[in-house]
Amino acid sequence: MANRTSLSFVRRAVTGLLLLAVTAVQPLVAQTTKWRDMHKVKKKETIFGIAQKYGLTTAELMDANPEMKVEGYSLKKGDYIFIPFAKAPVAVASAPSTTELGNLRHRAIRVGVLLPLHNVNGDGRRMVEYYRGILMACDSLKAEGISVDVYAWNVTEDTDISKVLKDRNAAQCDLFIGPLYSKQVGLLAHFAKERNAKVLIPFSITAPEVNSNPCLYQVYQDGGEFNEAVINRYVEKFPGCHTVFIDCNDTTSRKGVFTFGLRKKLGRTGQTYSITNLKSSETVFSKAFSRTKPNVVVLNTGRSPELNVAFAKLNNLTTGNSQLDITLFGYTEWMMYTKFNLDNFYKYNVYIPAAFHTNMLSSQTRRIIQKYRWNFHADMMQALPRFAITGFDHAYFFLKGMHLYGNSFTGAPGTVGYKPIQTPLKFERVAPGGGWKNRSVLLVHYLPSHRMETLSN
């Protein structure tokens, strides 16, 4: 069941009905109009008494507040609960016409969010934060005169999505954001294609339907695709350089797929490389480095302990060989080590490939973190990426693009004029008649001048 969000509520974060509901992380339920009211529970009130007060059946009240159906639930003084309108006979909704769907400049864009929106486990908590980012994007777009109606369904891993899609609001959506779980993509993809709606798959990397369904947009690439894209960026970025691969003796590492692929690519393009070991003697280690070309060091692990040993080896090497030109090319995980390795990142001109980058020194980042805290009386999770910022970037990019171009919006770079805070989007069609995948790869560069830059492709 879905909760329709009026954007007028988003700005009034403390008293707005929607944000009170989201802050409490309550499952979202169906209404075809705005909520009639919110009720603050008083001492000794009962579900039956509250229902009678508002002319509802207990079933209607409990449908609007599904947590009441959980075993052991009891009303507590001070709780806020939804007060729905009494149910009326529901007519079966037909799909909007193509003309209506394309006319998004002159009406509200209707968005359906199908994600686990609960506080039961990590998936739910992360997706609630992501959903809050979507709402913040809608609020920002409102200031630009772009109207959005949001419908949200609590779609858990066990949810039968076919039942969700029977909701009359689903048939009216121009854009779906979700699902989180790959097994639910197929039914939603078919449903959206029948209605000429778009589906933004925010996290799942296993969605074969994207190869044949033009309505699907997949944000994250799978490991193989991402490795291939990074290898191509590497070869373009470092022509004429000598690559030094360091075996770090990490038996748990899966980075060998990347380093093996890079070695093959370097061989085909005629670029030189050597291989050494983290346990090699200083003399043997030194011989792996070129004295005539810039060296780019690549480890075969993303772990912090081995990275620290590598920095120690490089520091010893450069102490006696100051003429050596050394750059490190790392992995997305290295972003988590910035706090402890920033000086070495600057010293060794580190490049980190990633699908996102959260620059905590950016004024944009600081503003959205502050706005999130003000709206929801909570801090964002300490996670990479920040899920609320991801939701903001995704929603802002797509909703503004659809407002500008209607159904002809493809997600191509440069069409929206939006500079992402954290997650760049650059969609390319997978195959003729197929959907779209985000092909953006960032290089986060720590310069020896103690500056940082983000290079996008």
N, C-alpha and C positions, 0 to 999 in steps of 0.2 A: 504494500500500500504506500501511497506517496503523500508527502507534505508539500504543498505549494508555497513557495516563498515570495512574498511581496518585498521588493527591494527597498521600499520605504522603511522597512523594519531594520535593515542592515545597519544604517548609520546610527540608529538609537540603540547602541549595543547593550546598555545596562538594562533598560526597560523593555526593549523590543521583544516580542513574543518568540520570534524565531530563534534569536540568539540565546535567550534563556533556555530554550529547549536544547540547542546544540551544546551550550556550555554544560548542561547536565548530562550530556551524552545519552539522551533518551532515544530509543528507536523511533524512526519517523513513520508516520501513518497517513492514511489517505484522506484527502479532502479536495473537493473540486472548487472550493472557495477558500477565503482566508479563515483562519481559526476564529471562532466566535468570541472566545475569551480565554484567559488563563486564570486559574483559581489557586489561591494560596491556601493551603490546608490549615484549618484551625484545630485546636485541641478537641479530641473526641469525635471529630467528623468521621463519617463512614462513606464508602463508595456509593452505597445505596442512597444515603441522604443527599450527597452531592448531586447524583444523577437526578433525583426527584426535584431538587432545587432549580435545576436548569431545564426541566422538562424532557429528560433523556431516559432511555432505558439503561440499566447497568451494562448491558452488552455494548451499547454505543459508546459509553464512557470508557469501557475497558478496551474496545477496539482502537480508540484514539490514544490510549496510554498502555501499550502492550506489556510494559513491565508489571502491570497489575496482574497479569496472567501467570507470572513466574511464581513457582511454589515458594511459600514463605514470605511473599510480599505483604507489607502492611503500610498503611498511610502514616506519614510522619508530619507532625506539626512543622509548618514552614516550607514543605514541599510545594513545588508548582506543578500543576497538571493541566493538560489541554482540555478545553471545553469545546467540543465540536458542535456544528449545526446538526440538528436532527436529520437523520437520513431521509432522502427523498428517492422516489423511483429513478433508477439510472437508465438512461437511454444508451444504446450501443453507439459508440462514436465511430464515425467513418474516418478514414485517413484524409488528411488535408490534401487539397489539390496541389498540383505542381506549381501553379501560379501563386497560390497562397504561400507555399513554402519559399518560393523565390523572392517574395516581396518583403524581405526582412528589414529593409530600411524604414518601413512605415508601420511596423508593428513590433510587439515584444518578441524576442527570440525565446523559444521554449526549450529548456534544457532538462533532460532527465539524468539524474545521477544514480547509478546502480552500483553501490559499493557497500561493504560491511561497515555500517555506521552504528557502532556499539562500544561498550567498554569491557567486553568479555575477555579479549586477548589483544595481542600486539597488532594483529591485522586491523582490528576494529579501531583501536586508538590511533594508529597511523592514518587510517582513512578518514576518521573524523577530523584530524588536523588538516589533511588534504582538502576535505570538503569545506572547511572553514576558509581555506585559501581561495576556493572557487567563489564563495560568498563575498569575500573582500574584493575580488576582481569585478564582480557584478556591481558592487558599490562604486568602485572607481569608474566603471563604464557609465554608470548612471550620471555621473558628473559631466560626461561627454554627450549626454542626451541619448544614450543607447539603453533601451529598456529590455529587461530579461525577466522571464518567469522561470523559477527553478522548482522542479519536482524531484524529491529524493526518496529512494527505496533502500531499506536496510537489506542488502543482498549478501547473505553469508555464504560460506562454502557449501552449505547444504540446501540453500534456497532453490526451489524449483522455479527457474526464471520464466518458464512458460506461464506460470500463474501471475507473475508480476506483469507480464506483457499484456495480460487481459484487462488491466486497469485502463479505464477510458483515457486517462491522462497520457499514457504511454503512446497512444496512437497520434497524439497531437505534437509530439516532440520533434524539433528540428535537429537536435544534437543530443546524443547520449554520451555520457562520460562513464566508462566502466566497460565490463566488469573487472574485478581484480583477478578472478580465477579463470584460467584458460578454458576449462571445460564448459563455461557458460557463454563463450564468445559465439559459438555456432548459431544458436537460436536467436540471439540478439542481432547478429549479422543478417540473418534471413529476414527478420522482422523489419530492420531498418531499410534494407534494400527494397522491400515491397512498398515502403512509404517514402522512398527517396530522402531519407534522413542520413545524417552522418554519425559515425561511432568513433569516438576517441578512446583508444585502449591505452590507459595511462601507464601501466606497469607490466602487464603480461608480455612475455617474449615468445610465447608459443601460441601462435594464432595462424594456422595454415590457411584459414579463410581469407586472409589479407591478399593471398596470391590471385584470387578470382573475384573478390567482391570490391567494387570501386567505392563503396561507402565507408570502408574501414581505414583508420589512421592509427598506426602502431608507433608509439613514442620510442620505446626502448628496443635496441637491436640485441639479438642473441650474441653469445660470446664469440662465435665464429665470425659473424659479420662485423662486430666491433673490432676484433683483432685485425681483420683484413683492412678495414678503414684506417686503423692506426698505423699499420705497416705502410700503407700508401702515403699517409701524411709524413711518416718518418723519412721515407726515401726522398720525398719532395723537399723536406725541410733541411736535410743534411747531405746534399750532393758534395762529393769530393772529400767527405770526412772518413775517418777510419773508426770502425766500430769495435769496441772491446766488450766481449761477452764474459761475464764473471759467473762461474758456477759456484753457487752458494751452499751446495750440499744439503739442500732442504728437500727431504724425501716426500714431504706433504704438498709441495708446490705444484700448481698446474700451469705455471707460466711458461713451461717448456713448449707448449703449443704456439705461443707468441714468438718466443726466441727462435724456434725451429723455422717458423714461417718467415721471420725476418731474415734469417740466414739464407734461405732459399731465394728470397727477393733480392738481397744484396748480391748473391752470386749471379743472378740473371742480369742485373744491371751493371755488373763489373766493379762494384764498390768493395773495397778491402775490409777484412775483419780478422780478428784473432780471438782466441779463447784462452782464458786463464781460470785460476781457481782461488777462492777466498783463503784457502789454506796454503797456497803457494808461498815459497820463500820470497823475500823482498826482491831478490835478483830476478827470479823467474817472473814474478808479477810485473816488474818494471819492463821486461822485454816485450810484453804484450802491447805496449803503448808506442805509437808513432811519434817520432821527433820532427817529422816534416809536415804532418797533416793534423788538423783538429781531431781530437779523440772524443767519441761519444760512448759512454759506458752504459751497458744494459745488464742488469742483474736478472737471474732466472727465478727470483722470488719477490713477493711483495711484502714480506714480513719485516717488522721493525728491527729485531735483533740482528739479522744479517745485514740490514742497511747500515746499522751503527758500526758493525765491523768493517764494512766496505768504506765508510767514511774514514775510519781510523787508518785503513791501508792506504787510502788516497792521500791523507794528510802526511803520512810518512813518505810516500812517493814524491809528493810535490815539494817537500822540505828540501830535498837534494836535487830536484829537477824543476826549478821555477819556470823554465821555458815551456813546459808542457801545457798544451791547451786542452782542457778537460771539461766536458759537459756530461751531465747525467740525464738519462731518459728513464722515467719511472713508471709507476702504475697509479691508478686512481686511489688505491688504499693509502698512498703516501700522504694524501691530504689530511689524514687523521694524525699524522706525525708532525705536522707543521709546527705546532707549539714547541716541540722539543728539538727540532732540527732546522729551524728557520735560517740560522746563520750558515749552516752547511748548504742549505738549498740555494742561498744567495751565492755563496763561495763557488759552488760547482755548477752554477748556471742551469739549474734543474728545470726540466720540462716534464709535466705530468699530463698525460692524455686522460680525458674524461668526457662523459656525456653531460656534465653539469659542473658548476663551480659556485660555491657559496663564499663570496668575498665579505668577510665580517667587517672589513674596514670601509666598505662602500656605504655612502649616504643612503642609497636606495635600500640596501639590506637593513640598515639600522632603522629606517623609517617604517618598513613593513613589520619588523620585529616589535617595534613600539606600538604600532597600530594593532597588531595581533594581541598584545598584552592588554591594551586598553579595551578592545572589543570583548575579549573572552576571559579576562581576569586570570590568565594563565600564561606560562612561557611555552614557546615551541619546544618540542623534544630536541634533545642533544643528539641529532642524527644527521648523517650525510646521505642523501640531500635533506634539506629541511622540507618537510612534506607540505606545510602550508604555503611556502614560497613556490614549490612545484605546482600546486593546485592553482595558485594565482597566475603563474606564467602560462600554464596550459589554457585556462579559461579565458584569460585576457586575449591571448593570441587568436584563439578560435572564434570567440564571440565577436571580437572586433572585425576579424576577417569575414565572417558570415554576414555581419551588418553591412560591410562595404561591398561584398561581391555576391551575396546570396548563395545559392547552390553551386555557383561556378567557382567558389573559393576552393583552392587546392592545397593550401598550406605551404606554397612555395616561398622561399626566403625573399625578403624585400617587399612583399605585397601588403604587409600590415603596418610597417613603420613602427614596430614596437621593439625596444631594446630590452631583452629579458633580464630579469634580476638574477636568475640562477640557471635556468634550463633553456638553452636555445633550441629552436625547432626549425628544421629544414627538410620538408617532406618531398620525397621523390616517388613517382609511380613505380611499383614493383614490376609490373608486366602489363602489356596491353589488356585493358578490360579488368585489371586488378586494382588493388588498393594502394595504400601509400605507407612508406616507412620514413621515419626520421633518420636522416643520414648525417646529422651534425656531430662533429667531433671537435671538442675544444682542446687546445694545448695551453695549460696554465704554466706560465714562464716566470721563474724567479731570477731576476737579473742581478749580476754582481754589484750594480749600483744601488742595491737594496730597494729596488722597485719590483712590482709585480705587474704582469700584463696577461690578458686573456686573448688568445689568438683563435679565431673561429675560421672554419673552412667555408 
